[in-house]
């Protein structure tokens, strides 16, 4: 029995749809893991909070970070100010994130 090793065109990675904030189709997944909150999109991932393994990762240190990490940091700070309204894993749309960050919808 032989097996053939080849390449697919387009590859599974090339088939992934990429959306950037504030594209309408962009989303962020938010999950609580112990004392940490994990934020992820198709292109980026960040976690903020405190646990025994990683210590403290303060979102304030990342608000000027390039790309989506700064969006995740500002979102984390906004959720804390609202009393950490996240009660379960959830996905937020661009519009929901804009509302939480106090940004206009026509960027």
C-alpha positions, 0 to 999 in steps of 0.5 A: 500500500503506497501513499502519496504526499502532495500539496493542496491548492489552495491550502487549508490555511489559505481558505481561512477567512481573515477579517480585521477590526472594524470589518463587519465580519470581524469577531472576538471570542472571549473565554474565562480560564481561571483568573485569566480572560482569553481574547482571540480572533482569527489573527491574534490571541491575548490573555489578561488577568492573574493566575499562579502559572503566569502571574499578572498580565495587566491589560493597561500595559498593552493598550498601545500595542500594535494590531488587535492586542490593543483592542483586546486590552481596551476591551478587557479594561472596559469589561472590568469597568462595567463590573466584568459582565462576562459570565460565560464564554462568548463571541462579540461582533465588531459592533458590540466591541465598538459600543463597549469601547465607545467608538463610532460605528463608521470608522 
